[in-house]
Amino acid sequence: MGQISEVELERVKRDYEALLVYSDVNREDVIANKSGLNRALIEFERAKLNLSYTEIKAPFSGYIADCELTPGGYVTAGQKCMKLVDISKVRIISELTEMQVAKISPGNIAEVEFVAYPGKIFKGKVVEINPYIDIERRLGKVIIEVENPEHKIKPGMFGTVRIQSEVYKNVLIIPRRAVVMRDNRPVVFVYQGDGKDQGRSKWFYVELGRENEQFYEIKSGISPGDTIIVEGNYNLAHDSKVRIIK
């Protein structure tokens, strides 16, 4: 059975309506034309349906990636044509040790720094924790979701993830590089002076508490407000003259 165009359908409609105007037209002619109109309507709807099959509609907004079509090429039903990627939000998979995973919960705040954007921190949060720990590597997977309104983050990028696991209030923390060892004990050098550029270094034995990759918690030995020395302290001696470099 053939298909009918919209123009042909309109012509059939006009012919049928014209027959209704004249009273001397045979009833059989009217019935025949009505039947033809019905067939035309059916064919027209079928043509519209077939036309809709020629359109590929995206189920969501995004970017086209890995398009496998070429101009003038043929497409068959079920053929893989392209990928549609929505990167307004991205999900990052991070592998943590089983001890680290135990301290993480969904909703924890995360910071991500990508190799492509050194120094720029992207904020996110933990949305999923894989309950499975790899038996051989002893690592678990954590999924972090990051808002990406400017579409700077691209799928496949690598970066460093920092996840806020536990929050401790009213504790004294210092950079790890401020701590050196003397007599197998942790020492922190404190600058003491009259407020000018030059003063002296004083070492203090400290008691360390919790730690991470960047900071130590100080339980005792120095006080909040002390000016600690974080550079050039490895070979520094007690009561050495030092100068503040700003």
C-alpha positions, 0 to 999 in steps of 0.5 A, spaced: 500 500 500 502 506 498 503 512 502 500 519 501 502 526 502 499 532 505 498 535 499 494 529 496 490 528 503 488 536 502 485 534 495 481 528 497 478 532 503 476 538 498 473 533 493 469 529 498 467 536 501 465 538 494 460 532 493 457 534 499 455 541 497 451 538 491 444 535 492 444 531 486 450 527 487 449 519 488 449 516 495 454 511 492 459 516 490 459 520 496 460 513 500 466 511 495 469 518 496 468 518 504 471 511 503 477 514 499 478 519 504 478 515 510 484 511 506 487 517 505 487 519 512 490 512 514 495 513 509 497 520 511 498 518 519 502 512 517 507 516 513 507 521 519 509 515 523 514 513 518 517 520 518 518 520 525 522 514 525 527 518 521 529 522 527 533 521 532 531 525 539 535 526 545 532 524 551 536 529 555 541 535 553 548 534 552 554 533 548 554 528 542 561 524 542 563 518 538 559 519 532 559 513 528 555 516 522 557 519 515 553 524 511 549 520 506 550 513 510 544 508 512 542 507 519 538 500 521 534 499 527 538 498 533 545 501 530 549 504 535 550 511 532 553 516 537 554 517 545 550 523 548 554 526 554 551 530 560 557 533 563 553 538 567 554 534 573 560 529 573 562 523 577 569 521 580 571 514 582 576 514 587 579 508 591 581 508 598 584 504 603 579 500 607 581 504 613 579 510 609 573 507 607 570 506 614 571 513 616 567 516 610 559 516 609 555 519 603 554 526 604 561 528 606 564 534 603 570 532 597 575 537 594 578 535 587 584 538 584 585 536 576 591 535 573 589 539 567 587 545 572 593 545 577 591 550 583 583 550 582 579 546 587 572 543 585 567 542 590 563 536 591 560 530 595 560 523 596 554 520 593 556 512 593 560 508 597 561 501 594 560 496 599 565 491 596 573 491 598 578 488 593 581 482 596 588 483 593 589 490 593 585 492 599 581 498 596 574 500 596 571 505 591 568 511 593 563 515 588 564 523 588 559 528 585 561 534 582 557 540 579 560 542 573 556 548 570 562 551 566 563 544 563 571 544 564 571 537 567 571 532 561 570 525 562 577 521 563 580 527 566 585 525 572 586 528 579 587 528 586 581 527 591 580 530 598 574 527 602 572 530 609 571 524 613 571 527 621 571 534 623 574 536 630 573 542 633 578 546 637 584 543 636 591 545 634 594 543 627 600 545 624 603 543 617 607 537 617 613 540 614 613 544 621 615 538 625 622 535 625 625 530 629 631 531 634 633 525 639 627 521 636 622 526 638 618 531 634 620 538 635 617 544 632 621 551 632 618 557 634 620 564 632 621 569 638 623 576 637 621 583 638 616 583 632 621 586 627 624 581 622 630 578 626 629 574 632 631 567 634 629 560 633 626 556 640 625 548 639 619 545 643 618 538 644 611 536 642 606 531 643 602 529 636 595 527 635 591 525 629 594 526 622 593 526 615 597 528 609 598 535 610 597 536 618 599 534 625 594 535 631 598 538 636 596 536 643 601 539 647 608 543 647 606 549 643 600 554 644 595 557 639 598 564 636 605 561 636 609 563 630 612 556 627 618 556 622 616 551 616 622 552 612 629 551 613 628 548 619 631 541 618 638 543 620 636 549 624 639 549 632 636 551 638 636 559 639 639 560 632 638 567 629 633 567 624 630 572 619 623 572 617 622 572 609 615 575 607 
